Amino acid sequence: MQKLLYPLWILGIVLLSACSYDSEKAVKNGDVINMNGPVYNFPNFELFLDSIESDKRDSIRIANYTLEGDPTLYNLTFDGSLIHFEIDRSKNNNRGNDPAKVTMTCTNLVTGDGQQVLTYTLEGCNQDSLSEGFMLLTVLKEQIDEHEH
């Protein structure tokens, strides 16, 4: 019996690790990473914003990590006029009753300029629950200044 449990245990670990999307993998993929405060690979997001300004097709992924390390992925694709947005919670073990994936189309990505932070909000989304927009990312201005050399 013990000989049977060992291979099952190993198989379980392999399957669980295959389903995860840790921050190291996200960095290698060029994702913008939000770790509950610090945002990494922000220049990639700025390039995406430039593409929208230029009406040029582009895509980007934002990986938001919970304190427990579970990711919620925001996949954005700009087709030259609209932003196709997918919220992927399939790898987040703490998503509760939220659906694993939600997709929508939005018309604008708006930058809010606060005293200490920049906020990025999707607006004009085809979801009734998002009539006020969807807060995509918040970045401390001091963090942006650290990237400019």
DSSP file with accessible surface (Angstrom, degrees, kcal/mol):
  #  RESIDUE AA STRUCTURE BP1 BP2  ACC     N-H-->O    O-->H-N    N-H-->O    O-->H-N    TCO  KAPPA ALPHA  PHI   PSI    X-CA   Y-CA   Z-CA
    1    1 A M     >        0   0  172      0, 0.0     4,-1.6     0, 0.0     3,-0.4   0.000 360.0 360.0 360.0 -42.2    0.0    0.0    0.0
    2    2 A Q  H  >  +     0   0  164      1,-0.2     4,-1.6     2,-0.2     0, 0.0   0.863 360.0  57.4 -64.8 -34.5    2.8    2.4    0.9
    3    3 A K  H  4 S+     0   0  187      1,-0.2    -1,-0.2     2,-0.2     0, 0.0   0.833 107.3  49.1 -64.7 -30.7    4.5    1.7   -2.5
    4    4 A L  H  > S+     0   0  107     -3,-0.4     4,-1.4     1,-0.2    -1,-0.2   0.870 107.1  54.5 -76.6 -35.7    1.3    2.9   -4.2
    5    5 A L  H  X S+     0   0   96     -4,-1.6     4,-2.6     1,-0.2     5,-0.2   0.864  99.5  61.2 -68.3 -36.8    0.9    6.1   -2.2
    6    6 A Y  H  X S+     0   0  152     -4,-1.6     4,-2.4     1,-0.2     5,-0.2   0.953 106.4  43.5 -59.7 -50.8    4.4    7.4   -3.0
    7    7 A P  H  > S+     0   0   71      0, 0.0     4,-2.6     0, 0.0    -1,-0.2   0.894 114.4  51.6 -63.6 -35.6    3.9    7.6   -6.8
    8    8 A L  H  X S+     0   0   96     -4,-1.4     4,-2.3     2,-0.2    -2,-0.2   0.897 109.3  50.2 -65.8 -38.8    0.4    9.1   -6.3
    9    9 A W  H  X S+     0   0  153     -4,-2.6     4,-2.0     2,-0.2    -1,-0.2   0.936 111.9  47.2 -63.7 -46.0    1.9   11.7   -4.0
   10   10 A I  H  X S+     0   0   66     -4,-2.4     4,-2.4     1,-0.2    -2,-0.2   0.926 111.4  51.4 -61.4 -44.4    4.6   12.6   -6.5
   11   11 A L  H  X S+     0   0   95     -4,-2.6     4,-2.5     1,-0.2    -1,-0.2   0.914 108.3  52.5 -60.8 -40.7    2.0   12.8   -9.3
   12   12 A G  H  X S+     0   0   31     -4,-2.3     4,-2.4     1,-0.2    -1,-0.2   0.914 109.6  48.1 -61.8 -43.5   -0.1   15.2   -7.2
   13   13 A I  H  X S+     0   0   78     -4,-2.0     4,-2.5     2,-0.2     5,-0.2   0.926 111.7  49.9 -64.3 -43.3    2.9   17.5   -6.6
   14   14 A V  H  X S+     0   0   80     -4,-2.4     4,-2.0     1,-0.2    -2,-0.2   0.934 111.9  47.9 -62.0 -44.5    3.7   17.5  -10.3
   15   15 A L  H  X S+     0   0  100     -4,-2.5     4,-1.2     1,-0.2    -1,-0.2   0.915 112.5  48.8 -64.9 -41.5    0.1   18.3  -11.3
   16   16 A L  H  X S+     0   0  132     -4,-2.4     4,-0.7     1,-0.2     3,-0.3   0.915 111.9  48.1 -65.4 -40.6   -0.1   21.1   -8.7
   17   17 A S  H >< S+     0   0   72     -4,-2.5     3,-0.5     1,-0.2    -1,-0.2   0.856 107.8  56.0 -70.4 -30.0    3.1   22.7   -9.8
   18   18 A A  H 3< S+     0   0   71     -4,-2.0    -1,-0.2    -5,-0.2    -2,-0.2   0.803 106.6  51.3 -69.7 -26.6    2.1   22.5  -13.4
   19   19 A C  H 3< S+     0   0   82     -4,-1.2    -1,-0.2    -3,-0.3    -2,-0.2   0.628  93.8  93.3 -85.2 -14.4   -1.1   24.5  -12.6
   20   20 A S    <<  -     0   0   54     -4,-0.7     2,-0.2    -3,-0.5    72,-0.1  -0.348  56.5-159.8 -80.8 161.1    0.7   27.3  -10.8
   21   21 A Y        -     0   0   10     70,-0.2    -3,-0.1    -2,-0.1    -1,-0.0  -0.723  21.7-171.2-137.7  81.1    1.9   30.5  -12.4
   22   22 A D     >  -     0   0   77     -2,-0.2     4,-2.0     1,-0.1     3,-0.3  -0.249  37.1-104.7 -77.0 168.0    4.5   31.9  -10.1
   23   23 A S  H  > S+     0   0   45      1,-0.2     4,-2.5     2,-0.2     5,-0.2   0.811 118.2  59.6 -65.0 -28.6    6.1   35.3  -10.4
   24   24 A E  H  > S+     0   0  136      2,-0.2     4,-2.1     1,-0.2    -1,-0.2   0.923 107.9  45.5 -64.5 -41.9    9.3   33.9  -11.8
   25   25 A K  H  > S+     0   0  101     -3,-0.3     4,-1.7     2,-0.2    -2,-0.2   0.904 111.8  52.8 -66.1 -39.7    7.4   32.4  -14.7
   26   26 A A  H  <>S+     0   0    0     -4,-2.0     5,-2.3     2,-0.2     4,-0.4   0.901 107.9  50.8 -63.0 -40.6    5.5   35.7  -15.1
   27   27 A V  H ><5S+     0   0   75     -4,-2.5     3,-1.6     1,-0.2    -1,-0.2   0.940 108.8  51.2 -62.3 -45.3    8.8   37.7  -15.3
   28   28 A K  H 3<5S+     0   0  175     -4,-2.1    -1,-0.2     1,-0.3    -2,-0.2   0.842 108.7  52.2 -61.4 -32.1   10.1   35.3  -18.0
   29   29 A N  T 3<5S-     0   0   90     -4,-1.7    -1,-0.3    -5,-0.1    -2,-0.2   0.510 116.3-115.7 -81.6  -5.6    6.9   35.9  -20.0
   30   30 A G  T < 5 +     0   0   27     -3,-1.6    -3,-0.2    -4,-0.4    31,-0.2   0.644  58.4 160.9  81.4  15.6    7.3   39.7  -19.8
   31   31 A D      < -     0   0   10     -5,-2.3     2,-0.5    -6,-0.2    -1,-0.2  -0.329  47.6-114.6 -67.2 151.7    4.1   40.1  -17.7
   32   32 A V  E     -a   62   0A   0     29,-2.5    31,-3.2    10,-0.1     2,-0.5  -0.752  39.2-150.5 -80.0 130.6    3.5   43.2  -15.7
   33   33 A I  E     -aB  63  40A   1      7,-2.3     7,-2.9    -2,-0.5     2,-0.6  -0.933  16.4-166.7-118.6 123.8    3.5   42.0  -12.1
   34   34 A N  E     -aB  64  39A  31     29,-2.8    31,-2.6    -2,-0.5     2,-0.2  -0.934   6.1-179.9-108.8 112.9    1.5   43.5   -9.3
   35   35 A M        -     0   0   68      3,-2.8     4,-0.1    -2,-0.6    29,-0.1  -0.397  67.2 -75.8-109.1  51.1    2.7   42.2   -5.9
   36   36 A N  S    S-     0   0   95      1,-0.3     3,-0.1    -2,-0.2    -2,-0.0   0.935 119.9  -3.6  58.4  49.1    0.3   44.1   -3.6
   37   37 A G  S    S+     0   0   38      1,-0.4   103,-0.3   101,-0.1    -1,-0.3  -0.669 116.7  75.8 139.8 -81.1    2.2   47.3   -4.0
   38   38 A P        -     0   0   54      0, 0.0    -3,-2.8     0, 0.0     2,-0.5  -0.385  62.3-156.8 -64.6 139.2    5.4   46.9   -6.1
   39   39 A V  E     -B   34   0A   0     -5,-0.2     3,-0.4    -3,-0.1     2,-0.3  -0.986   8.6-160.9-118.4 124.4    4.7   46.7   -9.8
   40   40 A Y  E     +B   33   0A 112     -7,-2.9    -7,-2.3    -2,-0.5     0, 0.0  -0.752  68.6  21.4-107.0 153.2    7.4   45.0  -11.9
   41   41 A N  S >> S+     0   0   46     -2,-0.3     3,-1.3    -9,-0.2     4,-0.8   0.781  71.2 154.0  63.8  29.1    8.0   45.2  -15.7
   42   42 A F  H >>  +     0   0    1     -3,-0.4     4,-2.1     1,-0.3     3,-0.8   0.851  61.9  67.4 -58.9 -34.5    6.0   48.5  -15.7
   43   43 A P  H 3> S+     0   0   52      0, 0.0     4,-2.0     0, 0.0    -1,-0.3   0.859  95.1  58.5 -55.7 -29.8    7.9   49.7  -18.9
   44   44 A N  H <> S+     0   0   56     -3,-1.3     4,-1.6     1,-0.2    -2,-0.2   0.888 104.9  49.5 -65.1 -36.9    6.1   46.8  -20.7
   45   45 A F  H <X S+     0   0    0     -4,-0.8     4,-2.5    -3,-0.8    -1,-0.2   0.900 107.1  54.7 -67.7 -38.9    2.8   48.4  -19.7
   46   46 A E  H  X S+     0   0   63     -4,-2.1     4,-2.2     1,-0.2    -2,-0.2   0.888 106.1  52.2 -62.3 -37.0    4.0   51.8  -20.9
   47   47 A L  H  X S+     0   0  103     -4,-2.0     4,-2.0     2,-0.2    -1,-0.2   0.890 107.9  51.6 -64.3 -38.5    4.7   50.2  -24.3
   48   48 A F  H  X S+     0   0    1     -4,-1.6     4,-2.0     2,-0.2    -2,-0.2   0.923 108.7  50.8 -63.2 -42.8    1.2   48.8  -24.4
   49   49 A L  H  X S+     0   0   31     -4,-2.5     4,-2.4     1,-0.2    -2,-0.2   0.905 108.3  52.5 -60.8 -40.6   -0.2   52.3  -23.6
   50   50 A D  H  X S+     0   0   92     -4,-2.2     4,-1.8     1,-0.2    -1,-0.2   0.893 106.5  53.6 -61.9 -39.3    1.9   53.7  -26.5
   51   51 A S  H  <>S+     0   0    6     -4,-2.0     5,-3.0     2,-0.2     4,-0.2   0.909 108.4  49.0 -62.5 -41.5    0.4   51.1  -28.8
   52   52 A I  H ><5S+     0   0   30     -4,-2.0     3,-1.5     1,-0.2    -2,-0.2   0.936 109.7  51.6 -63.7 -44.3   -3.1   52.2  -27.9
   53   53 A E  H 3<5S+     0   0  160     -4,-2.4    -1,-0.2     1,-0.3    -2,-0.2   0.849 114.2  44.4 -58.8 -33.8   -2.1   55.8  -28.5
   54   54 A S  T 3<5S-     0   0   86     -4,-1.8    -1,-0.3    -5,-0.2    -2,-0.2   0.325 110.6-120.4 -93.8   5.8   -0.8   54.9  -31.9
   55   55 A D  T < 5 +     0   0  116     -3,-1.5     2,-0.4    -4,-0.2    -3,-0.2   0.846  64.4 148.1  54.9  36.5   -3.8   52.6  -32.8
   56   56 A K      < -     0   0  130     -5,-3.0    24,-0.3    -6,-0.2    -1,-0.2  -0.863  53.9-108.4-105.8 133.9   -1.4   49.7  -33.1
   57   57 A R        +     0   0  185     -2,-0.4     2,-0.3    22,-0.2    22,-0.2  -0.305  54.8 145.5 -59.2 139.3   -2.4   46.2  -32.3
   58   58 A D  E     - C   0  78A  53     20,-1.8    20,-3.4     2,-0.0     2,-0.3  -0.974  29.5-152.7-165.6 165.8   -0.7   44.9  -29.1
   59   59 A S  E     + C   0  77A  73     -2,-0.3     2,-0.3    18,-0.3    18,-0.2  -0.983  11.5 176.0-147.0 158.0   -1.3   42.6  -26.1
   60   60 A I  E     - C   0  76A  21     16,-2.5    16,-3.0    -2,-0.3     2,-0.4  -0.982  19.1-139.2-156.7 156.3   -0.1   42.3  -22.6
   61   61 A R  E     - C   0  75A  68     -2,-0.3   -29,-2.5    14,-0.2     2,-0.5  -0.986   8.5-160.6-122.5 136.6   -0.7   40.3  -19.4
   62   62 A I  E     -aC  32  74A   0     12,-2.6    12,-3.0    -2,-0.4     2,-0.7  -0.971   8.4-157.0-112.4 125.2   -0.9   41.7  -15.9
   63   63 A A  E     -aC  33  73A   0    -31,-3.2   -29,-2.8    -2,-0.5     2,-0.5  -0.922   6.9-166.9-106.1 111.9   -0.3   39.2  -13.1
   64   64 A N  E     -aC  34  72A  23      8,-2.8     8,-2.4    -2,-0.7     2,-0.4  -0.897   8.7-156.8 -99.3 124.5   -1.8   40.3   -9.8
   65   65 A Y  E     - C   0  71A  10    -31,-2.6   -29,-0.2    -2,-0.5     2,-0.1  -0.850   6.2-139.5-107.9 136.0   -0.7   38.2   -6.8
   66   66 A T    >   -     0   0   36      4,-2.3     3,-1.7    -2,-0.4    -1,-0.0  -0.289  38.2 -98.0 -75.7 172.1   -2.5   37.8   -3.5
   67   67 A L  T 3  S+     0   0  149      1,-0.3    -1,-0.1     2,-0.1    -2,-0.0   0.812 128.2  56.0 -62.1 -26.9   -0.7   37.7   -0.3
   68   68 A E  T 3  S-     0   0  135      2,-0.1    -1,-0.3     1,-0.0    -3,-0.0   0.543 122.8-107.5 -81.4  -8.1   -0.8   33.9   -0.5
   69   69 A G  S <  S+     0   0   40     -3,-1.7    -2,-0.1     1,-0.3   -46,-0.1   0.556  70.7 142.9  94.8   9.2    0.9   34.0   -3.9
   70   70 A D        -     0   0   22    -50,-0.1    -4,-2.3   -48,-0.0    -1,-0.3  -0.695  42.2-135.0 -84.8 134.2   -2.2   33.1   -6.0
   71   71 A P  E     -C   65   0A   5      0, 0.0     2,-0.4     0, 0.0    20,-0.3  -0.612  18.1-167.8 -92.4 145.2   -2.4   34.9   -9.3
   72   72 A T  E     -C   64   0A  17     -8,-2.4    -8,-2.8    -2,-0.3     2,-0.4  -0.999  24.9-148.6-118.0 124.4   -5.3   36.6  -11.1
   73   73 A L  E     -CD  63  88A   2     15,-2.7    15,-3.3    -2,-0.4     2,-0.6  -0.815  11.8-160.3-102.0 134.1   -4.3   37.3  -14.7
   74   74 A Y  E     -CD  62  87A  34    -12,-3.0   -12,-2.6    -2,-0.4     2,-0.6  -0.957  10.9-166.8-109.4 112.5   -5.5   40.2  -16.7
   75   75 A N  E     -CD  61  86A  26     11,-2.7    11,-2.4    -2,-0.6     2,-0.4  -0.907   7.7-174.3-102.4 119.3   -5.1   39.5  -20.4
   76   76 A L  E     -CD  60  85A   0    -16,-3.0   -16,-2.5    -2,-0.6     2,-0.4  -0.956   8.7-178.3-118.1 133.7   -5.5   42.6  -22.6
   77   77 A T  E     -CD  59  84A  66      7,-2.4     7,-3.4    -2,-0.4     2,-0.6  -0.995  11.5-157.8-130.2 124.5   -5.5   42.7  -26.4
   78   78 A F  E     -CD  58  83A   7    -20,-3.4   -20,-1.8    -2,-0.4     5,-0.2  -0.903   4.2-170.3-102.0 123.3   -5.9   45.9  -28.3
   79   79 A D        -     0   0   42      3,-2.3   -22,-0.2    -2,-0.6     4,-0.1   0.304  61.3 -84.1 -97.1   9.7   -7.1   45.3  -31.9
   80   80 A G  S    S+     0   0   22      2,-0.3     3,-0.1   -24,-0.3    -2,-0.1   0.136 122.6  23.7 107.1 -17.9   -6.5   48.9  -33.1
   81   81 A S  S    S+     0   0   80      1,-0.4     2,-0.3   -25,-0.0   -25,-0.0   0.501 118.2  42.5-143.0 -36.5   -9.8   50.2  -31.8
   82   82 A L        -     0   0   61     26,-0.0    -3,-2.3    23,-0.0     2,-0.6  -0.863  67.0-130.6-120.1 155.8  -11.1   48.1  -28.9
   83   83 A I  E     -DE  78 106A   1     23,-3.0    23,-3.1    -2,-0.3     2,-0.6  -0.915  16.5-155.1-105.9 118.2   -9.6   46.5  -25.8
   84   84 A H  E     -DE  77 105A  70     -7,-3.4    -7,-2.4    -2,-0.6     2,-0.4  -0.850  18.6-167.1 -93.9 125.7  -10.5   42.8  -25.4
   85   85 A F  E     -DE  76 104A   3     19,-3.0    19,-2.4    -2,-0.6     2,-0.4  -0.953  13.9-175.2-125.9 128.5  -10.1   42.0  -21.7
   86   86 A E  E     -DE  75 103A  49    -11,-2.4   -11,-2.7    -2,-0.4     2,-0.6  -0.992  12.4-156.2-124.0 129.5  -10.0   38.7  -19.9
   87   87 A I  E     -DE  74 102A   6     15,-3.0    15,-2.0    -2,-0.4     2,-0.7  -0.931  14.9-166.4 -99.4 119.0   -9.9   38.2  -16.2
   88   88 A D  E     +DE  73 101A   7    -15,-3.3   -15,-2.7    -2,-0.6     3,-0.3  -0.903  24.3 159.0-113.9 104.8   -8.4   34.7  -15.5
   89   89 A R    >   +     0   0   46     11,-3.8     3,-1.9    -2,-0.7     6,-0.2   0.212  42.5 111.3-102.5  10.6   -8.9   33.5  -11.9
   90   90 A S  T 3  S+     0   0   45     10,-0.7    -1,-0.2     1,-0.3    11,-0.1   0.754  80.6  44.9 -62.3 -23.9   -8.4   29.8  -12.8
   91   91 A K  T 3  S+     0   0   68    -20,-0.3     2,-0.8    -3,-0.3    -1,-0.3   0.366  90.5  98.7 -99.9   4.0   -5.0   29.6  -11.0
   92   92 A N    X   -     0   0    9     -3,-1.9     3,-1.1   -22,-0.2   -20,-0.0  -0.826  53.8-167.3 -96.5 109.1   -6.3   31.5   -7.9
   93   93 A N  T 3  S+     0   0  134     -2,-0.8     3,-0.3     1,-0.3    -1,-0.1   0.638  86.1  54.3 -69.1 -15.0   -7.2   29.0   -5.2
   94   94 A N  T 3   +     0   0   97      1,-0.2    -1,-0.3    -5,-0.1    -3,-0.0  -0.031  68.3 115.4-109.4  30.6   -8.9   31.7   -3.2
   95   95 A R    X   -     0   0   83     -3,-1.1     3,-1.9     1,-0.2    -1,-0.2   0.604  53.9-166.4 -78.1 -10.3  -11.3   33.0   -5.9
   96   96 A G  T 3   -     0   0   62     -3,-0.3    -1,-0.2     1,-0.3     0, 0.0  -0.378  65.7 -17.4  64.2-130.1  -14.4   31.9   -3.9
   97   97 A N  T 3  S+     0   0  172     -2,-0.1    -1,-0.3     2,-0.0     3,-0.1   0.364 102.9 121.8 -91.4   2.3  -17.5   31.9   -6.1
   98   98 A D  S <  S-     0   0   81     -3,-1.9    -3,-0.1     1,-0.1    -9,-0.0  -0.417  73.3-102.8 -63.6 142.6  -16.0   34.1   -8.7
   99   99 A P        -     0   0   70      0, 0.0   -10,-0.2     0, 0.0     3,-0.1  -0.306  23.6-121.9 -64.7 152.1  -16.0   32.5  -12.2
  100  100 A A  S    S+     0   0   36      1,-0.2   -11,-3.8   -12,-0.1   -10,-0.7   0.893  94.0  16.1 -62.3 -39.8  -12.7   31.2  -13.4
  101  101 A K  E     -E   88   0A 112    -13,-0.2     2,-0.4   -12,-0.2   -13,-0.2  -0.998  60.7-178.3-140.6 141.4  -12.7   33.4  -16.5
  102  102 A V  E     -E   87   0A  33    -15,-2.0   -15,-3.0    -2,-0.4     2,-0.4  -0.998  10.0-166.9-134.2 133.9  -14.6   36.5  -17.5
  103  103 A T  E     +E   86   0A  92     -2,-0.4     2,-0.3   -17,-0.2   -17,-0.2  -0.931  14.9 154.5-122.4 151.1  -14.2   38.2  -20.9
  104  104 A M  E     -E   85   0A  11    -19,-2.4   -19,-3.0    -2,-0.4     2,-0.4  -0.963  35.2-119.4-159.4 170.5  -15.4   41.7  -22.0
  105  105 A T  E     -E   84   0A  38     -2,-0.3    21,-1.8   -21,-0.2     2,-0.3  -0.973  27.0-171.2-121.7 136.6  -14.7   44.4  -24.5
  106  106 A a  E     -E   83   0A   0    -23,-3.1   -23,-3.0    -2,-0.4    18,-0.2  -0.906  19.9-151.4-127.5 155.3  -13.8   48.0  -23.4
  107  107 A T  S    S+     0   0   68     16,-1.2     2,-0.3    -2,-0.3    17,-0.2   0.745  73.9  31.5 -97.7 -26.5  -13.4   51.2  -25.4
  108  108 A N  E     -F  123   0B  87     15,-2.1    15,-2.7   -25,-0.1     2,-0.5  -0.976  48.5-156.4-138.6 149.5  -10.9   53.2  -23.3
  109  109 A L  E     -F  122   0B  26     -2,-0.3     2,-0.4    13,-0.2    13,-0.2  -0.975  30.5-163.4-120.0 110.2   -8.0   52.8  -21.0
  110  110 A V  E     -F  121   0B  54     11,-3.2    11,-2.6    -2,-0.5     2,-0.5  -0.801  11.2-144.7-104.9 135.9   -7.9   55.9  -18.8
  111  111 A T  E     -F  120   0B  73     -2,-0.4     2,-0.5     9,-0.2     9,-0.2  -0.858  10.8-158.6 -98.3 125.7   -4.9   57.2  -16.8
  112  112 A G  E     -F  119   0B  23      7,-3.3     7,-2.4    -2,-0.5     2,-0.8  -0.902   5.8-151.4-103.0 132.5   -5.8   58.9  -13.5
  113  113 A D  E     +F  118   0B 119     -2,-0.5     5,-0.2     5,-0.2     2,-0.1  -0.834  22.4 173.7-109.6  94.9   -3.1   61.2  -12.1
  114  114 A G        -     0   0   31      3,-2.5    27,-0.0    -2,-0.8     5,-0.0  -0.284  47.9 -95.0 -88.2-178.8   -3.2   61.4   -8.3
  115  115 A Q  S    S+     0   0  185      1,-0.2     3,-0.1    -2,-0.1    -1,-0.1   0.907 118.7   6.4 -66.1 -40.8   -0.8   63.1   -6.0
  116  116 A Q  S    S+     0   0  140      1,-0.1    25,-2.9    25,-0.1    26,-0.5   0.535 127.1  48.3-119.3 -12.0    1.2   60.0   -5.3
  117  117 A V  E     - G   0 140B  42     23,-0.3    -3,-2.5    24,-0.1     2,-0.4  -0.924  59.4-142.0-133.2 155.2   -0.2   57.3   -7.7
  118  118 A L  E     -FG 113 139B  27     21,-2.8    21,-2.8    -2,-0.3     2,-0.4  -0.951  23.6-160.2-108.0 135.0   -1.2   56.8  -11.2
  119  119 A T  E     -FG 112 138B  34     -7,-2.4    -7,-3.3    -2,-0.4     2,-0.5  -0.922   6.5-155.7-117.0 145.8   -4.3   54.7  -11.8
  120  120 A Y  E     -FG 111 137B  10     17,-2.7    16,-2.7    -2,-0.4    17,-1.6  -0.984  17.6-179.4-123.7 118.6   -5.2   52.8  -15.0
  121  121 A T  E     -FG 110 135B  22    -11,-2.6   -11,-3.2    -2,-0.5     2,-0.4  -0.968  24.1-136.6-125.5 132.6   -8.9   52.1  -15.5
  122  122 A L  E     -FG 109 134B   0     12,-2.8    12,-2.5    -2,-0.4     2,-0.3  -0.732  31.3-176.5 -83.4 132.8  -10.8   50.4  -18.3
  123  123 A E  E     +F  108   0B  76    -15,-2.7   -15,-2.1    -2,-0.4   -16,-1.2  -0.868  53.5  39.4-127.8 163.8  -13.9   52.2  -19.3
  124  124 A G  S    S+     0   0   48     -2,-0.3     2,-0.2   -18,-0.2    -1,-0.2   0.832  75.2 166.7  68.7  34.3  -16.7   51.6  -21.7
  125  125 A a        -     0   0   18      5,-0.4     2,-0.6   -19,-0.2   -19,-0.2  -0.540  45.3-124.8 -84.7 149.2  -16.8   47.9  -20.9
  126  126 A N  S    S+     0   0  103    -21,-1.8     2,-0.4    -2,-0.2    -1,-0.1  -0.135  80.8 100.6 -87.2  40.8  -19.7   45.8  -22.0
  127  127 A Q    >   -     0   0   62     -2,-0.6     3,-1.7     1,-0.1    -2,-0.1  -0.994  65.0-147.9-124.4 124.2  -20.4   44.5  -18.5
  128  128 A D  G >  S+     0   0  157     -2,-0.4     3,-1.2     1,-0.3    -1,-0.1   0.867  99.4  59.7 -58.0 -36.2  -23.3   46.1  -16.5
  129  129 A S  G 3  S+     0   0  100      1,-0.3    -1,-0.3     2,-0.1     3,-0.3   0.635 102.0  55.8 -69.8 -11.0  -21.4   45.6  -13.3
  130  130 A L  G X   +     0   0   27     -3,-1.7     3,-1.9     1,-0.2    -5,-0.4  -0.058  62.5 128.7-111.3  33.8  -18.5   47.7  -14.6
  131  131 A S  T <  S+     0   0  100     -3,-1.2    -7,-0.2     1,-0.3    -1,-0.2   0.819  79.9  45.8 -60.5 -27.3  -20.5   50.9  -15.4
  132  132 A E  T 3  S-     0   0  169      1,-0.3    -1,-0.3    -3,-0.3     2,-0.1   0.448 122.8-104.1 -91.4  -3.7  -18.0   52.9  -13.4
  133  133 A G    <   -     0   0   18     -3,-1.9     2,-0.5    -8,-0.1    -1,-0.3  -0.341  30.3 -84.5 105.4 172.6  -15.0   51.2  -15.0
  134  134 A F  E     -G  122   0B  32    -12,-2.5   -12,-2.8    -2,-0.1     2,-0.7  -0.973  31.2-133.4-124.1 116.8  -12.5   48.5  -14.0
  135  135 A M  E     +G  121   0B  96     -2,-0.5   -14,-0.2   -14,-0.2     3,-0.1  -0.580  30.6 174.3 -70.9 111.8   -9.5   49.5  -12.0
  136  136 A L  E     -     0   0B   4    -16,-2.7     2,-0.3    -2,-0.7   -15,-0.2   0.875  56.3  -4.7 -88.9 -43.0   -6.7   47.7  -13.8
  137  137 A L  E     -G  120   0B   2    -17,-1.6   -17,-2.7     2,-0.0     2,-0.4  -0.993  47.6-159.9-158.6 142.5   -3.5   48.9  -12.1
  138  138 A T  E     -G  119   0B  58     -2,-0.3     2,-0.4   -19,-0.2   -19,-0.2  -1.000  17.9-175.3-127.1 129.1   -2.3   51.4   -9.5
  139  139 A V  E     -G  118   0B   0    -21,-2.8   -21,-2.8    -2,-0.4     2,-0.2  -0.988  26.5-122.5-130.0 131.1    1.4   52.4   -9.5
  140  140 A L  E >>  -G  117   0B  68     -2,-0.4     4,-1.4  -103,-0.3     3,-0.7  -0.523  19.9-135.7 -67.1 134.6    3.2   54.6   -7.1
  141  141 A K  H 3> S+     0   0   61    -25,-2.9     4,-2.3     1,-0.2     5,-0.2   0.875 104.5  59.2 -60.6 -36.5    4.8   57.6   -8.9
  142  142 A E  H 3> S+     0   0  128    -26,-0.5     4,-1.4     1,-0.2    -1,-0.2   0.847 102.3  54.2 -63.4 -30.6    8.0   57.1   -7.0
  143  143 A Q  H <> S+     0   0   18     -3,-0.7     4,-0.9     2,-0.2    -1,-0.2   0.893 107.0  50.1 -69.8 -36.9    8.3   53.6   -8.4
  144  144 A I  H >X S+     0   0   12     -4,-1.4     3,-0.9     1,-0.2     4,-0.8   0.922 107.7  53.8 -66.0 -41.6    8.0   54.9  -12.0
  145  145 A D  H >< S+     0   0  101     -4,-2.3     3,-0.6     1,-0.2    -1,-0.2   0.851 101.1  60.4 -61.9 -31.9   10.7   57.5  -11.3
  146  146 A E  H 3< S+     0   0  117     -4,-1.4    -1,-0.2     1,-0.2    -2,-0.2   0.810 103.6  51.4 -64.9 -28.3   13.0   54.6  -10.1
  147  147 A H  H << S+     0   0   76     -3,-0.9     2,-0.7    -4,-0.9    -1,-0.2   0.679  92.3  84.9 -83.1 -19.0   12.7   53.0  -13.6
  148  148 A E    <<        0   0  120     -4,-0.8    -1,-0.0    -3,-0.6    -4,-0.0  -0.763 360.0 360.0 -89.6 113.5   13.6   56.2  -15.5
  149  149 A H              0   0  213     -2,-0.7    -3,-0.0     0, 0.0    -2,-0.0  -0.949 360.0 360.0-126.7 360.0   17.4   56.6  -15.7
